[in-house]
Amino acid sequence: MRLTILEFRMSSILQLRDISKYIGHLALFEGVSFDLNQGDKTALIGMNGAGKSTLLNIIAGNEAPDSGEVTLLPSTKLAFLPQEPELPGTATVMESLFQTDNPLLIVIREYEEALLSGDVRRIELAGNEMERLKLWDFENRIKQILTQLKITDYHQKVRELSGGQKKRVALANSLLNEPDLLILDEPTNHLDLEVIEWLEQYLLRASISLIMVTHDRFFLDRVCNTILEIDQRRVHSYQGNYSRFTELREQRIEMEQQEVEKAKNLLRKEEEWMRRMPKARGTKAKYRIDQYYELKDISSRKRDDKKLNITIKESRSGSKILVAKNLHFAWNDVPYLTDFSYTFSRFEKIGIIGKNGSGKTTFLEILMQNLTPDAGSIEIGETMRFGYYRQAGMNFREDMRVIDAITDTAETIQMADGTTLTAAQFLNRFLFPHARQNDHIYKLSGGEKRRLYLCQVLMQNPNFLILDEPTNDLDIASLQVLEDYLATFNGCVMVVSHDRYFMDHVIDHLFVFEGTGRIKDFPGNYSQYFDSRRQEEKEQQKQEHLEKQKAQAAKGVSKSNSARLSFKEKRELEELEAAIDELESKKSELEEALNSGMLTPDELVDKSQQIGSLIQELENKSDRWLELSEKAG
């Protein structure tokens, strides 16, 4: 690989030229060329196995392409979050954050180590260096980011962390290094919805260039202004967010199909000319001969738009599905379920949301009777056949062939139309062609392994589906097919997912885990719940404000006392209200412009910087407005 750092035009931070990568004789992608401009927030999307993670690793310099060149802007500082980050198991959380070449983080690490050592002289020297570099605020910022990512035990050993916790520590490390170019591979996996929403806002404000792989369509829509799609081993670039991409992609495919049809029509004429011309052709005919071969190449292009095909027979279910009565469960005195009762019914689609650690997976394990509740009972209908897709349920042997992973479960599968498929035929419907079926599982991408596991669960013809984070690592095309399948599934469905778009398109109501053992049944999808929660927060703030006013009145606080706003502060409050309204309008205009796909690279950089500054100004003015409002009583 040639990873070079050269001078190039002002707006570019990264250039790829003719990058190709092969696995054996199979091409992942060929001749990939694109520029990443300063301030771009770019998403890389494509089918599982298309090479998205491989391309990110090539950009990060962790993997070499078979041909081509990667060029970075001079002095570019780069941070990379892989799909499965590796952290030193013996280090603490804080120590793992400071294993970096960032000089500021090295100084803070020395200060933290000095404190632990108890050496007064060492603490004094480290403190002086912190003071000289003005790093006290920076250390506070580190702890703020860790808190937002729900990392509170800084001295916990990395080896004691769950996979999701390790991902969040690695994400914190990437953000704290303050890179010019941030590369993220599936950053939202293992994050709860509250953290995902915070990360969205952080990335929108940050004055960095970003390229990431994610299948979270809400996240794509809100963060990205450029989409790169790996399709048919080529990369296509689109300006705008995900919604704009879906429109532009359809236009591109339609134009390509028209080009193929046009080439086929012209080729018939050129083939006749080629047959009639004598073998000893003159140089004047060379251009036309070259044109013939070009037309032949274009006309032979075929789209292979195979999609996941889920048409599996469902087992018939009786009137009784599952009944939970007065369930209680606690672990180490922490309540996960408190007096939960519910009668599940056929056709209902239930979404499960809540913070990490609130007991969502524990709840599923209790319903599946893999865990025994402290009190209460579970009654299951006689005709129930469960399909349980567990978050950590993939237990394939890496040396096993793909086909063997399925035939170990069943040799044949019953389909919805009454036909019977062999395991090989069924795998083909799950986008595993015959050649891929004989591959060993270690050769599969993360998303392909997830698809194989889903295949294994569904082939059991369940009538009650329980899916714990099924959207992790699945590509968008597979998610869309799974959404359609679940929407028409005639049994009961229960889904744990942080994918808001998926939840909106699948579920009828939500079980909201509030973290105290209580489960709230909300009658609507995620977006409706989000709007309801925001409205409740506003009402709560309003109520708190009214109660504060009442308390002040009860104590005899009048407008003439010291808490009353001065004339200058009243004017400031009025001006802040007008300024906040104006900033909100400007923010909406900038977001619309960034997602329009109509800006030049330089305009994208400029407006990305503007929106970062604007969001910060909006936060500052909102904080000051709140301070004055509380003082006004």
C-alpha positions in Angstrom: 0.0 0.0 0.0 1.1 3.5 -0.7 -0.1 5.8 2.1 1.2 9.2 1.3 0.8 12.7 2.6 0.8 15.3 -0.1 -0.3 18.8 -0.9 -3.7 19.0 -2.5 -6.5 21.4 -2.9 -7.6 23.4 0.1 -10.9 21.6 0.8 -9.6 18.0 0.6 -8.4 16.1 3.7 -8.3 12.6 2.1 -8.1 11.2 -1.4 -8.4 7.6 -2.6 -7.3 6.8 -6.2 -8.0 3.5 -7.9 -8.2 1.4 -4.7 -8.9 -2.3 -5.3 -9.1 -5.2 -2.9 -9.5 -8.9 -3.5 -10.2 -12.0 -1.4 -8.6 -14.7 -3.4 -10.1 -14.2 -6.9 -13.2 -12.4 -5.5 -13.1 -8.6 -5.9 -14.5 -6.7 -2.9 -14.2 -3.4 -4.8 -12.2 -2.2 -7.8 -10.9 1.2 -8.9 -12.4 3.1 -6.0 -11.7 6.8 -6.2 -13.2 9.6 -4.1 -12.2 12.8 -2.1 -13.2 13.5 1.5 -13.5 17.2 2.1 -12.7 19.1 5.3 -15.9 19.2 7.4 -17.7 16.4 5.5 -19.8 14.1 7.6 -19.7 11.0 5.4 -21.4 7.6 5.7 -20.2 4.5 3.8 -23.1 2.0 3.1 -23.5 -1.2 1.2 -24.5 -4.8 1.5 -22.9 -7.0 4.1 -19.7 -8.5 2.7 -19.3 -5.6 0.3 -16.1 -4.5 2.0 -17.1 -1.5 4.1 -15.0 -2.3 7.1 -12.1 -3.3 4.9 -12.2 0.1 3.1 -12.2 1.9 6.5 -9.2 -0.2 7.6 -7.4 0.8 4.4 -8.1 4.5 5.0 -6.9 4.1 8.6 -3.7 2.5 7.3 -4.4 -0.8 9.1 -4.8 -2.8 5.9 -3.1 -2.6 2.5 -5.1 -2.4 -0.8 -4.0 -4.7 -3.6 -3.6 -1.6 -5.8 -4.2 2.2 -5.6 -3.1 5.0 -3.3 -4.5 6.7 -0.2 -3.4 10.4 0.3 -3.9 12.4 3.5 -3.6 16.1 4.0 -0.3 17.0 5.7 -0.3 16.8 9.6 -3.7 15.2 9.6 -4.5 13.6 13.0 -6.6 10.5 12.6 -8.6 8.4 15.1 -10.2 5.0 14.2 -13.0 3.2 16.1 -13.1 -0.4 14.8 -16.2 -2.6 15.0 -14.6 -4.8 17.7 -12.0 -2.6 19.5 -9.1 -4.2 21.3 -8.1 -2.7 24.6 -5.4 -3.8 27.1 -7.2 -6.1 29.5 -4.9 -5.3 32.5 -5.3 -1.5 32.2 -8.0 0.5 33.9 -10.5 2.5 32.0 -8.6 5.7 32.6 -5.3 4.1 31.7 -6.7 2.8 28.4 -7.8 6.3 27.5 -4.3 7.7 28.0 -2.6 5.1 25.8 -2.2 7.6 23.0 0.4 9.9 21.4 -1.7 13.0 22.2 0.7 15.2 24.2 -2.1 16.8 26.2 -3.5 13.4 27.3 0.0 12.3 28.2 0.4 15.2 30.6 -3.0 14.5 32.2 -2.1 10.8 32.5 1.1 11.8 34.4 -1.0 14.0 36.7 -3.5 11.1 37.4 -0.6 8.7 38.1 1.1 11.2 40.3 -2.1 11.5 42.4 -2.2 7.7 42.8 1.4 7.5 43.8 1.0 10.0 46.7 4.5 11.5 45.9 4.0 15.2 46.9 6.9 16.4 44.7 5.7 14.5 41.7 2.1 15.8 42.2 3.5 19.4 42.4 5.5 19.0 39.2 2.6 17.4 37.3 0.2 20.0 38.6 2.5 22.8 37.5 2.6 21.3 34.0 -1.3 21.1 34.0 -1.4 24.7 35.0 1.1 25.8 32.3 -0.9 24.1 29.6 -4.3 25.2 31.0 -5.5 21.5 31.1 -7.8 21.6 34.1 -10.8 22.3 31.8 -9.6 19.6 29.4 -9.6 17.0 32.3 -13.1 18.1 33.2 -14.1 17.6 29.5 -12.7 14.1 29.6 -14.9 13.2 32.6 -17.9 14.9 31.0 -17.6 12.7 27.9 -17.1 9.6 29.9 -20.2 10.4 31.9 -22.3 11.0 28.8 -21.1 7.6 27.5 -22.2 6.1 30.9 -18.6 5.3 32.0 -18.4 6.2 35.7 -15.9 3.7 37.2 -12.6 5.1 35.9 -10.5 2.5 37.8 -12.3 -0.6 36.7 -10.2 -3.1 34.8 -10.9 -3.3 31.0 -11.0 -7.1 31.2 -14.1 -6.8 33.5 -16.0 -4.7 31.0 -18.8 -6.0 28.7 -18.4 -5.8 24.9 -20.7 -2.7 24.9 -18.7 -1.0 27.7 -15.4 -1.6 25.8 -16.9 -0.1 22.7 -17.9 3.0 24.6 -14.4 3.3 26.2 -12.9 3.0 22.7 -15.3 5.6 21.4 -14.4 8.0 24.2 -10.7 7.5 23.3 -11.4 8.4 19.7 -13.3 11.6 20.6 -10.8 12.7 23.2 -7.9 12.6 20.8 -9.6 15.5 18.9 -8.8 14.1 15.5 -9.0 16.0 12.2 -10.4 12.8 10.6 -12.6 10.5 12.6 -13.3 7.0 11.3 -16.1 5.1 13.0 -17.2 1.5 12.3 -20.7 0.9 13.6 -20.5 3.5 16.4 -24.1 3.0 17.6 -23.9 -0.7 18.3 -24.2 -1.4 22.0 -25.3 2.2 22.8 -28.6 3.0 24.3 -30.9 5.5 22.7 -30.0 8.3 25.1 -26.3 8.0 24.3 -27.0 7.7 20.6 -28.9 11.0 20.7 -26.0 12.6 22.6 -23.4 11.3 20.1 -25.5 12.7 17.2 -25.4 16.2 18.7 -21.6 15.9 19.5 -20.7 14.9 15.9 -22.9 17.7 14.5 -21.1 20.3 16.7 -17.6 18.9 16.2 -15.4 20.7 13.6 -14.0 17.5 12.2 -14.1 15.4 9.1 -16.0 12.1 9.6 -16.3 8.9 7.7 -18.3 6.0 9.2 -20.1 2.8 8.6 -23.6 2.6 10.2 -26.9 1.1 9.4 -28.8 3.4 11.8 -30.9 5.4 9.3 -32.0 8.0 11.8 -28.4 8.6 12.6 -27.5 8.8 8.9 -30.2 11.3 8.3 -29.3 13.6 11.2 -25.5 13.5 11.0 -24.3 12.9 7.4 -24.2 15.3 4.5 -22.5 12.9 2.1 -23.2 9.2 1.3 -20.7 6.8 -0.3 -22.3 3.6 -1.5 -20.4 0.4 -2.4 -22.5 -1.2 -5.1 -21.4 -3.7 -7.7 -17.8 -3.4 -6.5 -17.8 0.3 -7.2 -18.2 3.4 -5.0 -20.8 6.0 -5.8 -20.9 9.4 -4.1 -24.1 11.3 -3.2 -24.5 14.8 -1.7 -27.1 15.0 1.0 -28.4 12.9 3.9 -29.9 9.3 3.8 -33.3 10.5 2.6 -31.7 12.4 -0.3 -29.5 9.4 -1.1 -32.5 7.1 -1.6 -33.9 9.5 -4.2 -30.6 10.0 -6.0 -29.8 6.3 -6.0 -33.0 5.4 -7.8 -32.2 8.1 -10.4 -28.7 6.7 -10.9 -29.8 3.1 -11.4 -32.5 4.2 -13.8 -29.9 6.2 -15.8 -27.5 3.2 -15.8 -30.3 0.9 -17.1 -31.1 3.4 -19.8 -27.4 3.5 -20.8 -27.3 -0.3 -21.0 -30.4 -0.4 -23.2 -29.0 2.3 -25.5 -25.7 0.4 -25.7 -27.5 -2.8 -26.7 -29.3 -1.1 -29.5 -26.1 0.5 -30.8 -24.2 -2.7 -30.4 -26.4 -4.5 -33.0 -25.5 -2.0 -35.6 -21.8 -2.1 -34.7 -21.7 -5.9 -34.7 -23.1 -5.9 -38.3 -20.3 -3.4 -39.3 -17.7 -5.6 -37.6 -18.8 -8.7 -39.5 -18.8 -6.8 -42.9 -15.4 -5.2 -42.5 -12.4 -7.1 -43.9 -9.8 -8.3 -41.4 -7.1 -5.9 -42.6 -8.8 -2.8 -41.3 -7.2 0.6 -41.7 -6.2 2.9 -38.9 -9.3 5.1 -39.6 -11.5 2.3 -38.3 -9.6 1.9 -35.0 -11.8 4.5 -33.2 -14.9 2.6 -34.3 -13.5 -0.7 -33.2 -12.6 0.7 -29.8 -16.2 2.1 -29.6 -17.6 -1.4 -30.4 -15.7 -3.0 -27.5 -16.8 -0.2 -25.1 -20.5 -0.7 -26.2 -20.0 -4.5 -25.7 -18.8 -3.9 -22.1 -21.6 -1.5 -21.2 -24.3 -3.7 -22.7 -23.1 -6.7 -20.7 -23.5 -5.0 -17.4 -26.2 -6.7 -15.3 -27.5 -5.6 -11.9 -27.5 -8.3 -9.3 -30.1 -6.8 -6.9 -30.9 -10.0 -5.0 -32.7 -9.3 -1.8 -33.2 -11.3 1.4 -36.2 -13.6 0.9 -38.1 -14.3 4.1 -41.2 -16.3 3.3 -41.1 -18.9 6.1 -44.1 -20.9 7.3 -45.3 -19.9 10.7 -46.5 -22.6 13.2 -50.2 -22.3 14.0 -50.8 -20.8 17.4 -53.8 -21.3 19.7 -55.7 -18.8 21.7 -53.3 -18.9 24.6 -49.9 -17.4 23.9 -47.9 -16.4 27.0 -49.1 -15.0 30.3 -46.8 -13.4 32.9 -48.2 -13.0 36.4 -46.7 -10.8 39.1 -43.0 -11.3 38.1 -40.3 -10.1 40.5 -36.6 -10.4 39.9 -33.6 -8.7 41.6 -29.8 -9.3 41.4 -27.5 -8.1 44.1 -30.4 -6.2 45.6 -30.9 -4.3 42.3 -34.6 -4.7 41.1 -35.0 -5.6 37.5 -38.6 -6.7 37.6 -41.2 -5.5 40.1 -44.7 -7.0 40.0 -44.9 -7.3 36.2 -48.0 -8.9 34.7 -49.0 -9.1 31.0 -51.0 -11.3 28.7 -49.4 -11.5 25.3 -51.6 -11.9 22.2 -51.3 -13.0 18.7 -50.4 -10.4 16.0 -49.0 -7.8 18.5 -45.6 -6.3 17.9 -43.8 -5.1 21.1 -40.7 -2.9 21.1 -38.5 -2.9 24.2 -36.4 0.2 25.1 -34.4 1.4 28.1 -30.9 2.3 29.2 -28.2 -0.2 29.1 -28.3 -2.3 32.3 -32.0 -1.6 32.9 -32.8 -5.3 32.6 -34.1 -5.8 29.0 -32.1 -8.9 28.2 -32.8 -10.3 31.7 -36.5 -9.9 31.1 -36.3 -11.9 27.8 -34.3 -14.6 29.6 -37.0 -14.9 32.3 -39.8 -15.1 29.7 -37.8 -17.8 27.9 -37.5 -19.6 31.3 -33.7 -19.5 31.1 -33.8 -17.5 34.3 -36.0 -18.2 37.3 -37.9 -15.2 38.7 -37.8 -14.5 42.5 -41.6 -14.6 42.5 -44.5 -14.9 40.0 -45.3 -17.3 37.2 -45.2 -17.8 33.5 -47.8 -19.8 31.6 -47.0 -20.8 27.9 -49.6 -22.0 25.4 -49.3 -25.6 24.2 -48.8 -24.6 20.5 -46.1 -22.0 21.2 -42.9 -22.3 19.2 -40.4 -19.7 20.1 -37.7 -18.2 17.8 -35.2 -16.5 20.1 -32.5 -14.3 18.5 -30.1 -13.6 21.3 -27.8 -10.7 21.4 -24.9 -13.0 22.2 -26.4 -16.1 20.7 -24.1 -16.7 17.8 -22.1 -19.8 18.8 -20.9 -21.0 15.4 -17.5 -22.8 15.2 -15.2 -20.7 13.1 -14.0 -23.8 11.2 -17.5 -24.9 10.4 -18.8 -24.4 6.8 -21.9 -22.2 6.3 -24.0 -25.0 4.9 -23.2 -27.2 8.0 -24.4 -24.5 10.4 -27.9 -24.9 8.8 -28.0 -28.6 8.2 -27.1 -29.1 11.9 -30.5 -27.5 12.7 -32.6 -29.0 9.8 -32.1 -30.6 6.4 -35.3 -29.1 4.9 -37.4 -26.0 5.7 -41.2 -25.5 5.3 -42.1 -22.2 3.4 -45.2 -20.1 3.7 -46.5 -21.2 0.2 -46.3 -24.9 1.3 -43.2 -25.8 -0.6 -40.2 -27.5 1.0 -36.6 -26.2 0.5 -33.4 -27.9 1.1 -30.9 -26.2 3.4 -28.8 -25.1 0.3 -31.9 -23.6 -1.4 -32.9 -21.8 1.8 -29.4 -20.3 2.3 -29.6 -19.0 -1.3 -32.7 -17.0 -0.3 -30.7 -15.5 2.6 -28.1 -14.3 0.0 -25.6 -17.1 0.5 -24.9 -18.4 -3.1 -23.7 -21.9 -3.5 -20.0 -20.9 -3.6 -20.4 -19.0 -0.3 -22.2 -21.9 1.4 -19.0 -24.0 1.3 -16.9 -21.2 2.9 -15.8 -21.5 6.5 -17.6 -19.2 8.9 -14.4 -17.3 9.8 -14.4 -15.9 6.3 -17.8 -14.2 6.8 -18.2 -10.5 7.7 -19.9 -9.6 11.0 -23.1 -8.8 9.1 -23.1 -12.1 7.2 -22.7 -14.0 10.5 -25.7 -12.1 11.8 -27.7 -13.0 8.7 -26.7 -16.6 9.0 -27.9 -16.6 12.7 -31.2 -15.0 11.7 -31.6 -17.7 9.1 -31.0 -20.4 11.8 -33.6 -18.9 14.1 -36.3 -18.4 11.5 -36.0 -21.8 9.9 -37.5 -23.3 13.1 -40.9 -21.9 11.9 -41.6 -19.9 15.1 -45.0 -18.3 16.0 -43.5 -16.1 18.8 -40.4 -14.2 17.8 -38.1 -12.7 20.4 -35.3 -10.6 18.8 -32.6 -9.0 21.0 -30.7 -6.4 19.0 -31.3 -8.0 15.6 -30.3 -4.8 13.8 -26.6 -4.9 14.9 -24.4 -5.4 11.8 -27.2 -6.1 9.4 -27.1 -4.0 6.2 -29.9 -1.6 5.3 -31.3 -3.8 2.5 -31.6 -6.8 4.9 -33.2 -4.5 7.6 -35.8 -3.3 5.1 -36.8 -6.9 4.2 -36.8 -8.0 7.9 -39.1 -5.0 8.6 -41.5 -6.0 5.9 -41.5 -9.6 7.2 -42.2 -8.7 10.8 -45.0 -6.3 9.8 -46.9 -9.2 8.2 -45.8 -11.9 10.7 -49.0 -13.5 12.1 -47.5 -14.4 15.4 -46.3 -12.3 18.3 -43.1 -10.3 18.0 -41.0 -8.8 20.8 -38.0 -6.7 19.7 -35.1 -5.1 21.7 -33.4 -2.5 19.5 -31.7 0.9 19.5 -32.5 1.3 15.8 -35.2 4.0 15.9 -36.1 3.7 12.2 -36.6 0.0 12.5 -38.7 0.3 15.7 -41.0 2.9 14.0 -41.7 0.6 11.1 -42.2 -2.6 13.0 -43.8 -2.2 16.5 -47.3 -1.2 17.8 -46.4 -0.4 21.3 -43.4 -0.1 23.7 -42.3 -1.7 26.9 -40.2 1.1 28.4 -37.7 0.0 31.1 -37.4 2.8 33.6 -34.5 1.3 35.5 -36.3 0.6 38.8 -37.9 -2.7 37.9 -41.0 -1.0 36.6 -42.0 -1.4 32.9 -44.2 1.3 31.3 -46.5 0.2 28.5 -46.5 3.1 26.0 -49.1 2.9 23.2 -47.1 4.0 20.2 -43.8 3.7 18.3 -40.4 5.2 19.1 -41.0 8.6 17.5 -44.3 9.1 19.3 -42.6 8.1 22.6 -39.7 10.5 21.9 -42.2 13.4 21.3 -44.2 12.4 24.4 -41.0 12.3 26.5 -39.9 15.8 25.3 -43.4 17.2 26.1 -43.3 15.6 29.6 -39.9 17.2 30.2 -41.2 20.6 29.2 -44.2 20.2 31.4 -42.0 19.1 34.3 -39.7 22.1 33.9 -42.8 24.3 33.8 -44.2 22.7 36.9 -40.9 23.0 38.8 -40.7 26.7 37.8 -44.3 27.3 39.2 -43.5 25.4 42.4 -40.4 27.6 42.9 -42.5 30.7 42.4 -45.0 29.5 45.0 -42.3 28.7 47.4 -40.8 32.1 47.0 -44.2 33.7 47.5 -44.8 31.7 50.6 -41.5 33.0 52.0 -42.7 36.6 51.3 -40.3 37.1 48.4 -41.5 40.1 46.5 -40.4 41.7 43.2 -38.7 44.4 45.2 -36.2 42.0 46.9 -32.6 41.2 45.8 -33.7 38.4 43.5 -35.5 40.8 41.2 -33.9 41.3 37.9 -32.3 44.7 37.3 -33.4 46.8 34.3 -30.3 45.7 32.4 -31.0 42.0 33.1 -34.6 42.4 32.0 -33.4 43.8 28.7 -30.9 41.0 28.4 -33.6 38.4 29.0 -35.8 39.9 26.3 -32.8 40.1 23.9 -31.9 36.5 24.6 -35.4 35.2 23.8 -35.3 37.0 20.4 -31.7 35.8 19.8 -32.6 32.2 20.6 -35.5 32.2 18.2 -33.3 33.7 15.5 -30.5 31.1 16.1 -33.1 28.2 15.9 -34.3 29.5 12.5 -30.7 29.8 11.3 -29.9 26.3 12.5 -32.9 24.9 10.6 -31.8 26.7 7.5 -28.2 25.4 7.8 -29.4 21.8 8.4 -31.7 22.1 5.3 -28.8 23.4 3.2 -26.4 20.7 4.4 -28.9 17.9 3.6 -29.9 19.4 0.2 -27.0 17.9 -1.8 -26.7 21.2 -3.7 -23.6 22.6 -2.0 -20.1 22.7 -3.4 -17.3 21.1 -1.3 -16.1 24.5 -0.1 -19.7 25.6 0.8 -20.1 22.3 2.8 -17.0 23.0 4.8 -18.1 26.6 5.5 -21.7 25.6 6.5 -20.5 22.6 8.7 -18.2 25.0 10.6 -21.1 27.5 10.9 -23.5 25.0 12.4 -21.0 23.8 14.9 -20.4 27.4 16.1 -24.1 28.2 16.0 -25.1 25.2 18.2 -22.4 26.2 20.7 -23.8 29.8 20.8 -27.3 28.5 21.1 -26.3 26.4 24.1 -24.6 29.3 25.8 -27.5 31.7 25.3 -30.0 29.0 26.4 -28.0 28.5 29.6 -27.9 32.2 30.3 -31.7 32.5 29.6 -32.4 29.7 32.1 -30.2 31.4 34.7 -32.0 34.8 34.3 -35.4 33.1 34.2 -34.8 31.3 37.5 -33.6 34.5 39.0 -36.8 36.3 37.8 -38.8 33.7 39.6 
